[in-house]
């Protein structure tokens, strides 16, 4: 969790709030890829795209 807190501190101090949507998008995409490859729900995720 220290990485997440350091990242938020960096965004707050450097005023780089535009990076937040990019980071969230990458995290969501990574979670979808992990779910899609490891479970039966993968077939349903692939039909969305």
HTML snippet that shows the backbone in 3Dmol.js (N, CA, C, O; Angstrom):
<script src="https://3Dmol.org/build/3Dmol-min.js"></script>
<div id="view" style="width:600px;height:400px;position:relative"></div>
<script>
const pdb = `
ATOM      1  N   UNK A   1       0.816  -1.192   0.000  1.00  0.00           N
ATOM      2  CA  UNK A   1       0.000   0.000   0.000  1.00  0.00           C
ATOM      3  C   UNK A   1       0.863   1.261   0.000  1.00  0.00           C
ATOM      4  O   UNK A   1       0.357   2.347  -0.285  1.00  0.00           O
ATOM      5  N   UNK A   2       2.123   1.142   0.307  1.00  0.00           N
ATOM      6  CA  UNK A   2       2.966   2.330   0.318  1.00  0.00           C
ATOM      7  C   UNK A   2       3.147   2.884  -1.089  1.00  0.00           C
ATOM      8  O   UNK A   2       3.288   4.094  -1.272  1.00  0.00           O
ATOM      9  N   UNK A   3       3.145   1.991  -2.092  1.00  0.00           N
ATOM     10  CA  UNK A   3       3.262   2.457  -3.467  1.00  0.00           C
ATOM     11  C   UNK A   3       2.063   3.325  -3.848  1.00  0.00           C
ATOM     12  O   UNK A   3       2.218   4.376  -4.470  1.00  0.00           O
ATOM     13  N   UNK A   4       0.873   2.878  -3.470  1.00  0.00           N
ATOM     14  CA  UNK A   4      -0.339   3.640  -3.781  1.00  0.00           C
ATOM     15  C   UNK A   4      -0.333   4.987  -3.069  1.00  0.00           C
ATOM     16  O   UNK A   4      -0.690   6.003  -3.665  1.00  0.00           O
ATOM     17  N   UNK A   5       0.062   5.005  -1.818  1.00  0.00           N
ATOM     18  CA  UNK A   5       0.094   6.277  -1.097  1.00  0.00           C
ATOM     19  C   UNK A   5       1.173   7.201  -1.659  1.00  0.00           C
ATOM     20  O   UNK A   5       0.962   8.410  -1.755  1.00  0.00           O
ATOM     21  N   UNK A   6       2.328   6.643  -2.030  1.00  0.00           N
ATOM     22  CA  UNK A   6       3.369   7.460  -2.650  1.00  0.00           C
ATOM     23  C   UNK A   6       2.903   8.026  -3.990  1.00  0.00           C
ATOM     24  O   UNK A   6       3.207   9.171  -4.327  1.00  0.00           O
ATOM     25  N   UNK A   7       2.177   7.233  -4.737  1.00  0.00           N
ATOM     26  CA  UNK A   7       1.659   7.701  -6.020  1.00  0.00           C
ATOM     27  C   UNK A   7       0.660   8.834  -5.839  1.00  0.00           C
ATOM     28  O   UNK A   7       0.693   9.817  -6.580  1.00  0.00           O
ATOM     29  N   UNK A   8      -0.219   8.706  -4.867  1.00  0.00           N
ATOM     30  CA  UNK A   8      -1.183   9.771  -4.604  1.00  0.00           C
ATOM     31  C   UNK A   8      -0.502  11.040  -4.100  1.00  0.00           C
ATOM     32  O   UNK A   8      -0.898  12.149  -4.459  1.00  0.00           O
ATOM     33  N   UNK A   9       0.518  10.874  -3.273  1.00  0.00           N
ATOM     34  CA  UNK A   9       1.274  12.042  -2.803  1.00  0.00           C
ATOM     35  C   UNK A   9       1.967  12.742  -3.975  1.00  0.00           C
ATOM     36  O   UNK A   9       1.984  13.971  -4.053  1.00  0.00           O
ATOM     37  N   UNK A  10       2.531  11.954  -4.875  1.00  0.00           N
ATOM     38  CA  UNK A  10       3.182  12.525  -6.052  1.00  0.00           C
ATOM     39  C   UNK A  10       2.183  13.305  -6.900  1.00  0.00           C
ATOM     40  O   UNK A  10       2.472  14.419  -7.337  1.00  0.00           O
ATOM     41  N   UNK A  11       0.999  12.718  -7.135  1.00  0.00           N
ATOM     42  CA  UNK A  11      -0.018  13.395  -7.937  1.00  0.00           C
ATOM     43  C   UNK A  11      -0.468  14.693  -7.274  1.00  0.00           C
ATOM     44  O   UNK A  11      -0.698  15.693  -7.953  1.00  0.00           O
ATOM     45  N   UNK A  12      -0.594  14.676  -5.959  1.00  0.00           N
ATOM     46  CA  UNK A  12      -1.052  15.862  -5.241  1.00  0.00           C
ATOM     47  C   UNK A  12       0.013  16.966  -5.241  1.00  0.00           C
ATOM     48  O   UNK A  12      -0.307  18.134  -5.461  1.00  0.00           O
ATOM     49  N   UNK A  13       1.276  16.600  -4.994  1.00  0.00           N
ATOM     50  CA  UNK A  13       2.343  17.598  -4.900  1.00  0.00           C
ATOM     51  C   UNK A  13       2.665  18.184  -6.279  1.00  0.00           C
ATOM     52  O   UNK A  13       2.840  19.395  -6.415  1.00  0.00           O
ATOM     53  N   UNK A  14       2.742  17.331  -7.291  1.00  0.00           N
ATOM     54  CA  UNK A  14       3.133  17.786  -8.630  1.00  0.00           C
ATOM     55  C   UNK A  14       1.964  18.304  -9.453  1.00  0.00           C
ATOM     56  O   UNK A  14       2.162  18.795 -10.565  1.00  0.00           O
ATOM     57  N   UNK A  15       0.735  18.201  -8.919  1.00  0.00           N
ATOM     58  CA  UNK A  15      -0.476  18.660  -9.608  1.00  0.00           C
ATOM     59  C   UNK A  15      -0.650  17.965 -10.963  1.00  0.00           C
ATOM     60  O   UNK A  15      -0.958  18.606 -11.968  1.00  0.00           O
ATOM     61  N   UNK A  16      -0.449  16.660 -10.971  1.00  0.00           N
ATOM     62  CA  UNK A  16      -0.583  15.867 -12.191  1.00  0.00           C
ATOM     63  C   UNK A  16      -1.842  15.003 -12.118  1.00  0.00           C
ATOM     64  O   UNK A  16      -1.780  13.782 -12.260  1.00  0.00           O
ATOM     65  N   UNK A  17      -2.965  15.646 -11.898  1.00  0.00           N
ATOM     66  CA  UNK A  17      -4.226  14.915 -11.748  1.00  0.00           C
ATOM     67  C   UNK A  17      -4.680  14.285 -13.050  1.00  0.00           C
ATOM     68  O   UNK A  17      -5.520  13.385 -13.025  1.00  0.00           O
ATOM     69  N   UNK A  18      -4.155  14.725 -14.193  1.00  0.00           N
ATOM     70  CA  UNK A  18      -4.543  14.137 -15.460  1.00  0.00           C
ATOM     71  C   UNK A  18      -4.031  12.702 -15.585  1.00  0.00           C
ATOM     72  O   UNK A  18      -4.517  11.949 -16.429  1.00  0.00           O
ATOM     73  N   UNK A  19      -3.063  12.314 -14.763  1.00  0.00           N
ATOM     74  CA  UNK A  19      -2.554  10.945 -14.795  1.00  0.00           C
ATOM     75  C   UNK A  19      -3.504   9.955 -14.121  1.00  0.00           C
ATOM     76  O   UNK A  19      -3.439   8.757 -14.397  1.00  0.00           O
ATOM     77  N   UNK A  20      -4.373  10.433 -13.253  1.00  0.00           N
ATOM     78  CA  UNK A  20      -5.256   9.545 -12.507  1.00  0.00           C
ATOM     79  C   UNK A  20      -6.178   8.715 -13.413  1.00  0.00           C
ATOM     80  O   UNK A  20      -6.277   7.508 -13.193  1.00  0.00           O
ATOM     81  N   UNK A  21      -6.858   9.288 -14.416  1.00  0.00           N
ATOM     82  CA  UNK A  21      -7.688   8.452 -15.296  1.00  0.00           C
ATOM     83  C   UNK A  21      -6.878   7.429 -16.083  1.00  0.00           C
ATOM     84  O   UNK A  21      -7.360   6.326 -16.343  1.00  0.00           O
ATOM     85  N   UNK A  22      -5.659   7.782 -16.461  1.00  0.00           N
ATOM     86  CA  UNK A  22      -4.811   6.843 -17.197  1.00  0.00           C
ATOM     87  C   UNK A  22      -4.452   5.659 -16.312  1.00  0.00           C
ATOM     88  O   UNK A  22      -4.506   4.514 -16.760  1.00  0.00           O
ATOM     89  N   UNK A  23      -4.092   5.918 -15.079  1.00  0.00           N
ATOM     90  CA  UNK A  23      -3.725   4.859 -14.143  1.00  0.00           C
ATOM     91  C   UNK A  23      -4.930   3.965 -13.859  1.00  0.00           C
ATOM     92  O   UNK A  23      -4.800   2.741 -13.831  1.00  0.00           O
ATOM     93  N   UNK A  24      -6.091   4.563 -13.649  1.00  0.00           N
ATOM     94  CA  UNK A  24      -7.300   3.771 -13.397  1.00  0.00           C
ATOM     95  C   UNK A  24      -7.666   2.909 -14.588  1.00  0.00           C
ATOM     96  O   UNK A  24      -8.072   1.760 -14.417  1.00  0.00           O
ATOM     97  N   UNK A  25      -7.529   3.443 -15.793  1.00  0.00           N
ATOM     98  CA  UNK A  25      -7.834   2.673 -16.988  1.00  0.00           C
ATOM     99  C   UNK A  25      -6.917   1.460 -17.118  1.00  0.00           C
ATOM    100  O   UNK A  25      -7.374   0.365 -17.446  1.00  0.00           O
ATOM    101  N   UNK A  26      -5.646   1.650 -16.866  1.00  0.00           N
ATOM    102  CA  UNK A  26      -4.682   0.548 -16.954  1.00  0.00           C
ATOM    103  C   UNK A  26      -4.988  -0.516 -15.897  1.00  0.00           C
ATOM    104  O   UNK A  26      -4.898  -1.711 -16.178  1.00  0.00           O
ATOM    105  N   UNK A  27      -5.347  -0.090 -14.689  1.00  0.00           N
ATOM    106  CA  UNK A  27      -5.693  -1.048 -13.638  1.00  0.00           C
ATOM    107  C   UNK A  27      -6.944  -1.857 -13.995  1.00  0.00           C
ATOM    108  O   UNK A  27      -6.973  -3.075 -13.817  1.00  0.00           O
ATOM    109  N   UNK A  28      -7.967  -1.176 -14.496  1.00  0.00           N
ATOM    110  CA  UNK A  28      -9.202  -1.874 -14.869  1.00  0.00           C
ATOM    111  C   UNK A  28      -8.948  -2.843 -16.016  1.00  0.00           C
ATOM    112  O   UNK A  28      -9.463  -3.962 -16.010  1.00  0.00           O
ATOM    113  N   UNK A  29      -8.163  -2.425 -16.992  1.00  0.00           N
ATOM    114  CA  UNK A  29      -7.837  -3.313 -18.107  1.00  0.00           C
ATOM    115  C   UNK A  29      -7.065  -4.535 -17.635  1.00  0.00           C
ATOM    116  O   UNK A  29      -7.317  -5.646 -18.100  1.00  0.00           O
ATOM    117  N   UNK A  30      -6.133  -4.339 -16.718  1.00  0.00           N
ATOM    118  CA  UNK A  30      -5.379  -5.465 -16.176  1.00  0.00           C
ATOM    119  C   UNK A  30      -6.257  -6.436 -15.405  1.00  0.00           C
ATOM    120  O   UNK A  30      -6.093  -7.652 -15.514  1.00  0.00           O
ATOM    121  N   UNK A  31      -7.192  -5.899 -14.625  1.00  0.00           N
ATOM    122  CA  UNK A  31      -8.108  -6.771 -13.879  1.00  0.00           C
ATOM    123  C   UNK A  31      -8.989  -7.559 -14.827  1.00  0.00           C
ATOM    124  O   UNK A  31      -9.224  -8.747 -14.607  1.00  0.00           O
ATOM    125  N   UNK A  32      -9.486  -6.913 -15.889  1.00  0.00           N
ATOM    126  CA  UNK A  32     -10.302  -7.628 -16.871  1.00  0.00           C
ATOM    127  C   UNK A  32      -9.519  -8.723 -17.576  1.00  0.00           C
ATOM    128  O   UNK A  32     -10.062  -9.794 -17.848  1.00  0.00           O
ATOM    129  N   UNK A  33      -8.264  -8.472 -17.870  1.00  0.00           N
ATOM    130  CA  UNK A  33      -7.444  -9.503 -18.509  1.00  0.00           C
ATOM    131  C   UNK A  33      -7.199 -10.683 -17.586  1.00  0.00           C
ATOM    132  O   UNK A  33      -7.221 -11.832 -18.028  1.00  0.00           O
ATOM    133  N   UNK A  34      -6.968 -10.414 -16.321  1.00  0.00           N
ATOM    134  CA  UNK A  34      -6.746 -11.502 -15.364  1.00  0.00           C
ATOM    135  C   UNK A  34      -8.019 -12.326 -15.190  1.00  0.00           C
ATOM    136  O   UNK A  34      -7.962 -13.555 -15.176  1.00  0.00           O
ATOM    137  N   UNK A  35      -9.149 -11.669 -15.057  1.00  0.00           N
ATOM    138  CA  UNK A  35     -10.416 -12.383 -14.909  1.00  0.00           C
ATOM    139  C   UNK A  35     -10.735 -13.169 -16.179  1.00  0.00           C
ATOM    140  O   UNK A  35     -11.211 -14.302 -16.113  1.00  0.00           O
ATOM    141  N   UNK A  36     -10.471 -12.566 -17.319  1.00  0.00           N
ATOM    142  CA  UNK A  36     -10.794 -13.204 -18.593  1.00  0.00           C
ATOM    143  C   UNK A  36      -9.996 -14.448 -18.878  1.00  0.00           C
ATOM    144  O   UNK A  36     -10.486 -15.344 -19.566  1.00  0.00           O
ATOM    145  N   UNK A  37      -8.790 -14.535 -18.377  1.00  0.00           N
ATOM    146  CA  UNK A  37      -7.964 -15.698 -18.666  1.00  0.00           C
ATOM    147  C   UNK A  37      -8.092 -16.794 -17.613  1.00  0.00           C
ATOM    148  O   UNK A  37      -7.727 -17.939 -17.880  1.00  0.00           O
ATOM    149  N   UNK A  38      -8.598 -16.476 -16.433  1.00  0.00           N
ATOM    150  CA  UNK A  38      -8.593 -17.442 -15.345  1.00  0.00           C
ATOM    151  C   UNK A  38      -9.951 -17.988 -14.952  1.00  0.00           C
ATOM    152  O   UNK A  38     -10.042 -18.767 -14.003  1.00  0.00           O
ATOM    153  N   UNK A  39     -11.006 -17.605 -15.648  1.00  0.00           N
ATOM    154  CA  UNK A  39     -12.305 -18.090 -15.204  1.00  0.00           C
ATOM    155  C   UNK A  39     -13.229 -18.320 -16.389  1.00  0.00           C
ATOM    156  O   UNK A  39     -12.907 -17.991 -17.531  1.00  0.00           O
ATOM    157  N   UNK A  40     -14.380 -18.891 -16.084  1.00  0.00           N
ATOM    158  CA  UNK A  40     -15.376 -19.130 -17.116  1.00  0.00           C
ATOM    159  C   UNK A  40     -16.050 -17.824 -17.531  1.00  0.00           C
ATOM    160  O   UNK A  40     -16.712 -17.773 -18.568  1.00  0.00           O
ATOM    161  N   UNK A  41     -15.890 -16.783 -16.744  1.00  0.00           N
ATOM    162  CA  UNK A  41     -16.463 -15.485 -17.092  1.00  0.00           C
ATOM    163  C   UNK A  41     -15.722 -14.847 -18.262  1.00  0.00           C
ATOM    164  O   UNK A  41     -16.178 -13.844 -18.811  1.00  0.00           O
ATOM    165  N   UNK A  42     -14.604 -15.411 -18.639  1.00  0.00           N
ATOM    166  CA  UNK A  42     -13.829 -14.876 -19.743  1.00  0.00           C
ATOM    167  C   UNK A  42     -14.592 -14.838 -21.046  1.00  0.00           C
ATOM    168  O   UNK A  42     -14.437 -13.903 -21.831  1.00  0.00           O
ATOM    169  N   UNK A  43     -15.420 -15.851 -21.286  1.00  0.00           N
ATOM    170  CA  UNK A  43     -16.210 -15.889 -22.509  1.00  0.00           C
ATOM    171  C   UNK A  43     -17.184 -14.711 -22.559  1.00  0.00           C
ATOM    172  O   UNK A  43     -17.417 -14.149 -23.630  1.00  0.00           O
ATOM    173  N   UNK A  44     -17.743 -14.338 -21.432  1.00  0.00           N
ATOM    174  CA  UNK A  44     -18.668 -13.211 -21.397  1.00  0.00           C
ATOM    175  C   UNK A  44     -17.939 -11.879 -21.565  1.00  0.00           C
ATOM    176  O   UNK A  44     -18.469 -10.948 -22.171  1.00  0.00           O
ATOM    177  N   UNK A  45     -16.736 -11.794 -21.034  1.00  0.00           N
ATOM    178  CA  UNK A  45     -15.967 -10.556 -21.169  1.00  0.00           C
ATOM    179  C   UNK A  45     -15.543 -10.364 -22.618  1.00  0.00           C
ATOM    180  O   UNK A  45     -15.574  -9.246 -23.131  1.00  0.00           O
ATOM    181  N   UNK A  46     -15.146 -11.448 -23.281  1.00  0.00           N
ATOM    182  CA  UNK A  46     -14.701 -11.341 -24.658  1.00  0.00           C
ATOM    183  C   UNK A  46     -15.837 -10.928 -25.586  1.00  0.00           C
ATOM    184  O   UNK A  46     -15.592 -10.272 -26.598  1.00  0.00           O
ATOM    185  N   UNK A  47     -17.064 -11.294 -25.266  1.00  0.00           N
ATOM    186  CA  UNK A  47     -18.180 -10.891 -26.123  1.00  0.00           C
ATOM    187  C   UNK A  47     -18.474  -9.401 -26.007  1.00  0.00           C
ATOM    188  O   UNK A  47     -19.074  -8.822 -26.912  1.00  0.00           O
ATOM    189  N   UNK A  48     -18.063  -8.768 -24.909  1.00  0.00           N
ATOM    190  CA  UNK A  48     -18.267  -7.335 -24.761  1.00  0.00           C
ATOM    191  C   UNK A  48     -17.374  -6.534 -25.692  1.00  0.00           C
ATOM    192  O   UNK A  48     -17.726  -5.429 -26.103  1.00  0.00           O
ATOM    193  N   UNK A  49     -16.231  -7.086 -26.018  1.00  0.00           N
ATOM    194  CA  UNK A  49     -15.275  -6.380 -26.861  1.00  0.00           C
ATOM    195  C   UNK A  49     -15.277  -6.999 -28.235  1.00  0.00           C
ATOM    196  O   UNK A  49     -14.538  -6.555 -29.114  1.00  0.00           O
TER     197      UNK A  49
END
`;
const viewer = $3Dmol.createViewer("view");
viewer.addModel(pdb, "pdb");
viewer.setStyle({}, {cartoon: {color: "spectrum"}});
viewer.zoomTo();
viewer.render();
</script>
